[in-house]
Amino acid sequence: MKIKVWDLPTRIFHWLLVLAYVGAYFTSESEWFLEYHAAAGYIAFGLIVFRILWGFTGNRYARFSDFIRGWGEVRSYILRMVRLDIPRFLGHNPAVGWVVLFMLLITAVISLTGVVVYGGEEGRGIAAGFFSFKTALIVRVIHLILADIAVVIIVTHISAALIHQFILKENIIYSMVTGYKEDMESWSERVSHMKPGEGLTAARLIVGIFVAILGGLGLVFLHPEEETDFSKEKMQVMDDKGFVVELKHNKKWVEECAKSCHIGFHPNLLPVSSWEKLMSGLGDHFGEDVSLSENVNKEILDYLVSASAEHSVSEASKKLMYSIKEGDAPIKITDIPYWKKKHSDISDEVYKRKSIISKSNCIACHPGSHIGSFEDRDIYIPKK
């Protein structure tokens, strides 16, 4: 006789969490898919909140009180499992019960650390502007370590399911699809006549189709953010008190730098030390004398300092700044280590294209460079 063990909310939670993890994994290596990765994290956190609440209000087998056992029971179960003398449970066994709880907690922390990293490094998401770039770098390490631990737990969980399937001859993965399991009498009768490995192929096919359908739904309904509309974007900097404020271009800087001699290189591309060095050497500015009056020089320098990499909310600014060795003050952006690394796979032929001309023409590939935005999703390299 079949018994309803896993209710519908528990099953939906389980497979949506699987989908969230798969999505997060395959979007974790490329910044082009960062919005997808963040979406997977938000979904995972929402699922965890639901499951914790459902652990107190769901059906019998979904409740924590049913599968969180004492250490004595856990130890006894593990010892019997090592001897391949595994007792059968309708719900979660004592060992898996704690694995489930730990997985819920670690997923929640992974999601929260991801929110911090996304807000601190990218200046995006619900935590944008709340965390510094330095904080995000530290939290990123924690995020990555916990993600690796989660992978170990998942592999262990899948391995345990396979062991359970081969030893107890019960497809618990399939039961998480249907919600039903056999009662003890029916199970004992069936397995006593069952050959090893019988029925595995069909079950795997069903599970694979189910996960594929969920994956397809995710691809259809989870859209990344669109390209930035820079006509509506405001320039932002971090003031001396740590608050994000709007930045307005200085008129003198626009007149003397951004229009009269060359394109305007946004101040967030260099640290304070570089701007101070550059503004103190205008008598020989890349081979030319572009000296300014003392008052104008000070006004422009004050603006450059207020909008420098130290005050930027841009990920690119921070990575440029942190790649510079202590004591160095480069005045050419293309000399900065991070710039070189980031552009190392771009051939010289690309820079010779008519629409680009040179490495210093940032706006050719970064349409938001005039407001200090260098988001990966907005990058476009012209073909001609």
Backbone torsions as a table, in degrees:
resi	resn	phi	psi	omega
1	MET	NA	138.9	179.3
2	LYS	-86.4	139.4	178.2
3	ILE	-119.4	135.1	177.6
4	LYS	-76.5	111.7	-178.5
5	VAL	-104.9	-55.4	-176.7
6	TRP	-97.6	115.9	179.7
7	ASP	-72.6	166.6	-175.1
8	LEU	-59.4	-46.1	179.0
9	PRO	-58.4	-38.5	179.5
10	THR	-65.8	-41.7	-179.8
11	ARG	-68.0	-42.5	178.1
12	ILE	-62.3	-43.1	177.7
13	PHE	-57.5	-48.6	-176.1
14	HIS	-57.5	-48.6	-174.8
15	TRP	-77.9	-30.1	174.3
16	LEU	-68.4	-34.8	177.1
17	LEU	-67.8	-39.1	174.7
18	VAL	-57.8	-46.9	-179.9
19	LEU	-62.4	-40.9	179.6
20	ALA	-62.9	-41.6	179.0
21	TYR	-67.3	-42.2	178.5
22	VAL	-62.5	-44.7	179.0
23	GLY	-62.9	-42.6	179.8
24	ALA	-64.8	-38.3	-179.2
25	TYR	-65.3	-48.9	-175.3
26	PHE	-76.0	-7.6	176.7
27	THR	-113.0	11.9	-174.0
28	SER	-86.6	-19.8	-173.2
29	GLU	-93.5	-21.3	-176.7
30	SER	-118.1	131.3	179.2
31	GLU	-71.7	-13.4	176.6
32	TRP	-66.3	-23.9	-178.4
33	PHE	-109.5	22.9	-174.1
34	LEU	-62.0	-37.2	179.6
35	GLU	-64.7	-37.7	176.1
36	TYR	-63.6	-42.6	-179.3
37	HIS	-61.9	-45.1	179.2
38	ALA	-63.6	-40.4	179.2
39	ALA	-61.5	-41.7	178.1
40	ALA	-61.9	-38.8	178.8
41	GLY	-66.0	-43.6	178.2
42	TYR	-62.4	-42.8	179.6
43	ILE	-63.0	-44.0	179.8
44	ALA	-59.9	-43.4	-179.3
45	PHE	-64.9	-42.4	177.7
46	GLY	-60.6	-39.6	178.1
47	LEU	-64.4	-40.3	-179.9
48	ILE	-64.7	-42.6	177.8
49	VAL	-59.0	-44.8	178.0
50	PHE	-60.1	-46.6	-174.5
51	ARG	-66.2	-35.3	177.5
52	ILE	-64.0	-44.8	178.1
53	LEU	-65.0	-40.4	-179.9
54	TRP	-68.3	-22.4	178.0
55	GLY	-67.9	-12.5	177.3
56	PHE	-112.0	-17.2	-174.2
57	THR	-122.5	-7.1	-177.6
58	GLY	-75.6	-168.6	179.1
59	ASN	-72.3	-180.0	-173.1
60	ARG	-53.0	-49.1	-172.9
61	TYR	-78.9	-12.6	178.2
62	ALA	-88.6	-14.8	-175.1
63	ARG	-81.2	143.5	179.3
64	PHE	-59.4	-33.6	-178.0
65	SER	-63.0	-19.3	-178.8
66	ASP	-85.6	-29.7	-173.1
67	PHE	-124.4	-2.4	174.1
68	ILE	-91.1	105.2	-175.1
69	ARG	-108.6	167.9	177.8
70	GLY	-72.8	164.5	-176.8
71	TRP	-60.4	-33.4	-179.2
72	GLY	-60.8	-45.8	179.1
73	GLU	-67.2	-38.7	179.6
74	VAL	-63.6	-46.1	-179.2
75	ARG	-62.2	-44.4	179.7
76	SER	-61.7	-41.2	-179.3
77	TYR	-65.7	-44.1	-179.0
78	ILE	-62.5	-41.9	179.4
79	LEU	-62.7	-41.5	178.5
80	ARG	-68.6	-34.2	178.8
81	MET	-66.2	-39.3	178.1
82	VAL	-61.2	-35.1	179.3
83	ARG	-84.5	4.1	-177.8
84	LEU	60.8	27.7	176.1
85	ASP	-112.0	70.8	-170.0
86	ILE	-89.2	121.0	176.2
87	PRO	-74.9	149.2	-177.5
88	ARG	-95.0	137.9	175.2
89	PHE	-124.4	141.9	176.7
90	LEU	-69.2	-41.4	177.2
91	GLY	-95.2	-152.5	177.5
92	HIS	-69.7	139.0	175.5
93	ASN	-75.8	167.4	-175.6
94	PRO	-55.7	-37.3	-178.9
95	ALA	-72.9	-47.5	-178.9
96	VAL	-65.2	-30.8	178.3
97	GLY	-55.0	-45.3	179.1
98	TRP	-73.2	-32.0	175.8
99	VAL	-62.6	-42.1	178.7
100	VAL	-60.6	-47.4	-179.2
101	LEU	-62.0	-44.5	-179.8
102	PHE	-65.4	-37.6	179.2
103	MET	-65.3	-38.6	177.2
104	LEU	-62.2	-46.1	-177.6
105	LEU	-67.2	-44.8	-176.8
106	ILE	-69.0	-34.2	176.9
107	THR	-66.2	-39.4	177.9
108	ALA	-62.2	-43.8	-179.3
109	VAL	-68.8	-39.1	176.5
110	ILE	-59.3	-43.8	-179.5
111	SER	-64.4	-44.3	-178.4
112	LEU	-67.1	-41.3	177.6
113	THR	-66.5	-33.1	176.2
114	GLY	-63.7	-38.6	177.3
115	VAL	-62.2	-41.3	179.3
116	VAL	-64.9	-45.9	-179.6
117	VAL	-63.9	-43.8	-179.2
118	TYR	-63.1	-39.3	179.7
119	GLY	-75.8	-39.5	-177.2
120	GLY	-77.8	-40.5	-178.0
121	GLU	-85.2	-45.0	-173.9
122	GLU	-94.7	-18.4	-175.3
123	GLY	67.8	32.6	-176.5
124	ARG	-131.3	169.6	177.4
125	GLY	84.1	-174.6	-174.7
126	ILE	-71.2	-15.7	-179.8
127	ALA	-106.0	14.5	-179.6
128	ALA	-59.5	127.0	178.5
129	GLY	87.3	-6.5	-178.1
130	PHE	-92.3	-23.2	-175.9
131	PHE	-126.9	143.9	-179.9
132	SER	-77.2	164.9	178.8
133	PHE	-64.4	-39.1	179.4
134	LYS	-61.8	-44.5	178.3
135	THR	-60.3	-42.4	-179.7
136	ALA	-62.5	-37.8	179.4
137	LEU	-63.4	-41.4	179.3
138	ILE	-67.3	-46.5	-178.5
139	VAL	-65.5	-30.7	178.1
140	ARG	-58.3	-40.9	179.4
141	VAL	-61.0	-45.5	178.6
142	ILE	-61.8	-43.4	179.9
143	HIS	-57.7	-45.7	-177.8
144	LEU	-69.4	-40.4	179.1
145	ILE	-63.4	-46.0	179.8
146	LEU	-64.5	-35.5	177.9
147	ALA	-63.4	-40.1	177.5
148	ASP	-65.3	-40.6	177.8
149	ILE	-62.6	-40.1	178.9
150	ALA	-61.4	-39.4	178.5
151	VAL	-61.7	-41.9	178.3
152	VAL	-61.1	-43.9	180.0
153	ILE	-63.5	-42.1	-179.9
154	ILE	-63.4	-45.1	178.8
155	VAL	-61.6	-41.9	177.6
156	THR	-61.9	-43.0	-179.8
157	HIS	-61.9	-45.8	179.2
158	ILE	-65.7	-41.4	178.8
159	SER	-61.4	-42.5	179.0
160	ALA	-62.7	-38.0	178.7
161	ALA	-64.6	-39.9	179.3
162	LEU	-68.4	-41.4	176.9
163	ILE	-60.6	-44.8	178.3
164	HIS	-58.6	-40.3	-178.3
165	GLN	-67.8	-40.4	-177.5
166	PHE	-79.0	-36.2	-177.8
167	ILE	-81.5	-50.0	-177.4
168	LEU	-90.6	-5.3	179.2
169	LYS	55.4	43.3	-179.8
170	GLU	-133.9	124.8	-178.3
171	ASN	-85.2	90.0	-177.5
172	ILE	-74.8	-20.3	175.5
173	ILE	-68.1	-43.9	178.9
174	TYR	-65.3	-34.8	179.3
175	SER	-66.0	-25.1	176.5
176	MET	-77.0	-12.3	174.4
177	VAL	-87.9	-48.0	-176.0
178	THR	-86.5	-31.0	-176.9
179	GLY	93.3	-9.2	-174.7
180	TYR	-106.4	147.0	172.5
181	LYS	-136.0	159.2	178.7
182	GLU	-76.7	147.4	172.6
183	ASP	-72.8	170.5	-172.3
184	MET	-61.7	-39.8	-177.5
185	GLU	-66.7	-46.7	-179.4
186	SER	-65.2	-41.0	-179.9
187	TRP	-62.5	-46.5	-179.5
188	SER	-60.8	-40.6	179.8
189	GLU	-65.9	-42.0	-177.0
190	ARG	-68.8	-49.2	-173.9
191	VAL	-69.4	-21.4	179.6
192	SER	-69.1	-20.3	179.7
193	HIS	-111.4	4.5	-172.5
194	MET	-92.8	137.6	176.6
195	LYS	-82.3	150.7	179.3
196	PRO	-58.3	129.7	175.5
197	GLY	85.0	-2.9	-176.3
198	GLU	-65.4	134.3	175.0
199	GLY	85.2	0.6	-174.8
200	LEU	-71.4	-39.0	-174.6
201	THR	-61.8	-48.7	-179.1
202	ALA	-61.6	-41.0	-179.0
203	ALA	-64.4	-42.4	179.8
204	ARG	-63.2	-37.7	179.5
205	LEU	-63.1	-44.7	-179.7
206	ILE	-61.7	-47.0	179.6
207	VAL	-62.1	-42.9	-179.6
208	GLY	-61.2	-43.1	178.7
209	ILE	-63.8	-41.2	-179.2
210	PHE	-61.4	-48.0	179.5
211	VAL	-65.4	-38.6	179.4
212	ALA	-62.4	-40.0	178.3
213	ILE	-62.7	-45.5	178.4
214	LEU	-61.1	-41.1	178.6
215	GLY	-62.4	-41.1	178.1
216	GLY	-62.8	-42.3	177.6
217	LEU	-61.1	-38.8	178.8
218	GLY	-64.0	-42.0	180.0
219	LEU	-66.0	-32.5	-178.5
220	VAL	-75.6	-42.8	-170.9
221	PHE	-99.4	-13.5	179.1
222	LEU	-100.3	94.1	-179.0
223	HIS	-94.9	143.2	175.2
224	PRO	-74.7	165.3	176.3
225	GLU	-64.9	149.0	178.7
226	GLU	-76.0	169.0	177.3
227	GLU	-61.6	150.0	-175.6
228	THR	-68.3	136.0	173.0
229	ASP	-92.0	96.9	-172.9
230	PHE	-70.2	-14.8	176.6
231	SER	-70.6	-18.5	-179.7
232	LYS	-108.6	-8.9	-177.5
233	GLU	-78.5	143.5	176.3
234	LYS	-108.6	146.2	175.6
235	MET	-76.5	136.9	-179.3
236	GLN	-130.1	145.6	175.5
237	VAL	-138.5	166.4	176.3
238	MET	-98.4	121.8	179.9
239	ASP	-77.5	179.4	-175.6
240	ASP	-64.1	-19.0	179.8
241	LYS	-93.6	-1.2	178.3
242	GLY	91.1	9.8	179.4
243	PHE	-95.5	143.5	177.6
244	VAL	-81.8	123.0	-178.0
245	VAL	-129.4	162.0	179.2
246	GLU	-78.0	142.4	179.8
247	LEU	-111.8	134.6	174.5
248	LYS	-111.5	137.8	177.8
249	HIS	-63.3	137.8	176.3
250	ASN	-74.2	131.6	-176.0
251	LYS	-62.6	-40.8	-179.7
252	LYS	-64.5	-39.5	178.2
253	TRP	-62.7	-42.4	179.0
254	VAL	-62.1	-45.0	-177.4
255	GLU	-68.5	-47.5	-172.0
256	GLU	-86.2	-25.1	-174.7
257	CYS	-117.5	-54.4	-170.7
258	ALA	-76.4	-17.4	-178.1
259	LYS	-120.0	-40.0	-171.7
260	SER	-75.4	-34.6	-173.1
261	CYS	-116.3	-44.8	-175.3
262	HIS	-155.8	-180.0	176.9
263	ILE	-66.9	158.6	-179.4
264	GLY	-82.4	113.8	175.4
265	PHE	-85.0	119.2	-175.0
266	HIS	-59.3	137.6	-178.1
267	PRO	-56.2	-24.0	-176.3
268	ASN	-74.5	0.9	179.4
269	LEU	-86.3	-11.6	179.8
270	LEU	-134.6	151.0	177.2
271	PRO	-78.5	170.8	-178.5
272	VAL	-55.4	-45.3	-177.2
273	SER	-58.1	-36.6	179.9
274	SER	-70.1	-41.8	179.0
275	TRP	-66.9	-38.2	177.8
276	GLU	-63.9	-41.8	178.8
277	LYS	-65.3	-42.6	-178.0
278	LEU	-66.6	-44.9	-176.8
279	MET	-72.1	-21.4	177.9
280	SER	-85.9	-6.3	-178.1
281	GLY	-121.8	33.5	-178.4
282	LEU	-69.3	-14.4	176.9
283	GLY	-67.4	-24.4	176.5
284	ASP	-136.9	71.9	-176.0
285	HIS	-92.4	90.7	-176.2
286	PHE	54.5	43.8	175.7
287	GLY	92.5	-0.2	180.0
288	GLU	-125.7	152.7	176.3
289	ASP	-94.8	108.4	179.7
290	VAL	-122.3	37.6	-176.8
291	SER	-57.5	146.1	178.7
292	LEU	-121.3	163.7	175.7
293	SER	-65.1	158.4	-176.7
294	GLU	-58.5	-42.0	-177.8
295	ASN	-66.8	-44.0	-179.9
296	VAL	-66.8	-41.1	178.5
297	ASN	-58.3	-45.8	-178.8
298	LYS	-65.8	-41.0	-179.3
299	GLU	-62.3	-44.7	179.8
300	ILE	-67.7	-41.9	179.5
301	LEU	-62.4	-42.2	178.4
302	ASP	-59.1	-39.8	178.4
303	TYR	-66.3	-46.1	-179.4
304	LEU	-60.9	-40.7	179.1
305	VAL	-65.9	-42.9	-177.6
306	SER	-66.3	-23.1	-178.4
307	ALA	-115.4	17.0	-177.1
308	SER	-69.8	177.6	-178.8
309	ALA	-58.1	-33.4	-180.0
310	GLU	-63.0	-29.4	-177.7
311	HIS	-101.3	3.7	-175.5
312	SER	-78.3	153.5	173.0
313	VAL	-107.2	10.5	-178.5
314	SER	-90.6	135.9	176.8
315	GLU	-61.1	-42.9	-178.4
316	ALA	-59.9	-41.4	-179.7
317	SER	-59.9	-46.6	-177.7
318	LYS	-65.5	-41.0	-179.2
319	LYS	-69.4	-34.7	174.2
320	LEU	-62.1	-48.0	-176.4
321	MET	-64.7	-44.3	-176.7
322	TYR	-72.5	-14.2	178.1
323	SER	-85.1	-11.8	-179.4
324	ILE	-80.9	131.0	179.5
325	LYS	-65.9	147.1	179.5
326	GLU	-59.2	130.3	-179.8
327	GLY	96.7	-18.8	178.2
328	ASP	-82.6	149.5	178.0
329	ALA	-143.1	71.5	-178.3
330	PRO	-64.9	141.9	177.7
331	ILE	-109.2	-2.9	173.0
332	LYS	-108.4	120.3	-178.3
333	ILE	-59.5	-36.0	-177.8
334	THR	-73.2	-4.6	176.2
335	ASP	-92.5	-9.2	-176.2
336	ILE	-74.4	132.4	-177.0
337	PRO	-50.4	-44.8	-177.8
338	TYR	-65.7	-38.4	178.3
339	TRP	-60.8	-45.4	-179.5
340	LYS	-61.2	-43.9	-179.2
341	LYS	-65.3	-43.6	-176.6
342	LYS	-67.0	-30.4	-177.2
343	HIS	-106.0	11.2	-174.1
344	SER	-64.6	-25.7	-177.8
345	ASP	-92.2	7.6	178.1
346	ILE	-98.4	122.0	-176.1
347	SER	-75.6	159.5	178.9
348	ASP	-61.5	-28.3	-179.8
349	GLU	-60.4	-35.4	-179.6
350	VAL	-63.7	-42.7	-178.3
351	TYR	-68.4	-17.6	-179.3
352	LYS	-87.0	-5.4	179.9
353	ARG	-63.7	146.3	-174.2
354	LYS	-58.6	-32.7	-178.0
355	SER	-81.6	-8.9	-179.3
356	ILE	-112.8	-52.2	175.9
357	ILE	75.3	-53.0	-177.1
358	SER	-152.4	169.4	179.5
359	LYS	-66.3	-23.3	-176.7
360	SER	-82.3	-7.1	-178.3
361	ASN	-86.2	70.6	-173.3
362	CYS	-55.3	-43.0	-171.8
363	ILE	-66.3	-14.8	178.6
364	ALA	-62.5	-36.0	-178.9
365	CYS	-112.5	-21.7	180.0
366	HIS	-115.5	89.0	-175.4
367	PRO	-62.5	-14.1	179.6
368	GLY	-103.8	10.7	-175.8
369	SER	-62.4	-27.5	-178.6
370	HIS	-67.8	-19.8	175.8
371	ILE	-113.1	14.7	176.7
372	GLY	79.6	21.8	-179.9
373	SER	-105.4	124.4	-179.5
374	PHE	-130.3	41.4	-177.7
375	GLU	-61.1	138.6	-179.6
376	ASP	-58.2	-39.2	-175.7
377	ARG	-68.7	-17.2	-178.6
378	ASP	-95.5	-5.2	-177.4
379	ILE	-67.9	132.7	175.1
380	TYR	-141.5	118.9	179.1
381	ILE	-95.6	113.2	-179.1
382	PRO	-57.7	145.9	-179.1
383	LYS	-83.8	-21.2	-178.1
384	LYS	-127.6	NA	NA
